[in-house]
Amino acid sequence: MSVGRHKLVLLVLVLSISVLLYLLFPSGQPEGGQLEERAEHRGETPHRDPQSNITLRTATLSGDWPTFYREARPRDRVEGDRAGRFQVLLLHGRSFTSKTWEDLGTLVLLAEQGHRAVAIDLPGYGESLLAQPVSSERGRIAYLLHVMESLGTRPAVLISPSMSGLFSLPILLQHPERLRGFIPIAPVGTKSFKRQQYEQVQVPSLIVYGTLDTNLGSQSLESLQLLPNHTLCPLDGAGHACYMDKPDEFHRALLTFLGRL
């Protein structure tokens, strides 16, 4: 009887030590757990896209500006100057969110080309619905600069459709050094700035608009054409959300633009 008890105690002790070693030894954890340990931002939930060599992440930036974002970046660095070539920051229009760029395939496409692509939900939209709205130009500048600094120090290529022009245009005109390139898509707020302000900005810009967008498309074009270093990209037969009407044409123009930077 005593021998049986000793064997039982010994068995329990061995099992306990085995469980403890499993929990403490890193190689005993599943690969997904290791990915989460390497996550750069609190709340990040990385997962792999089985169709391409990239990692997709969703997260909330820490700090005073709670912002939800989606990110796609190459898992394996590409040799040469294509390794993490540009950081591309994608904003969204009033009726859309960061998920629009994921559903459209833009995030994956950019990552496949060696770029780091990040799409955020602006305050009051999508997963940032409960974030404090930003109502002043000064506040919008501070917000977007905070986001850009949180994501990295390199100048970003900024993609800005429609409503997001309220955030992007002040950055372009007042902090052009923070941008490597600018891709406005019929942004709002272009008439709020003077001709001289546009003429002084040397940031390479790809002006995208739908030929059927006779409202914001044509209105913003008048001011944006004042940018000295711009290229026009009209999408024939497309409306205001032209990148969604003609995604293939938009993606081709986007990659061509990035390839020339």
Secondary structure, DSSP 8 states (H G I E B T S, - for coil): -HHHHHHHHHHHHHHHHHHHHHHH-GGGS-HHHHHHHT-SSTT---EE-TTSSEEEEEEEE-SSS-EEEEEEEESS--SGGGTT--EEEE---TT--HHHHHHTTHHHHHHHTT-EEEEE--TTSGGGTTS----SHHHHHHHHHHHHHHH-SS-EEEEEEGGGHHHHHHHHHH-GGGEEEEEEES-S-GGGS-HHHHHT----EEEEEETT-TTHHHHHHHHHTTSTTEEEEEETT--TTHHHHSHHHHHHHHHHHHHH-
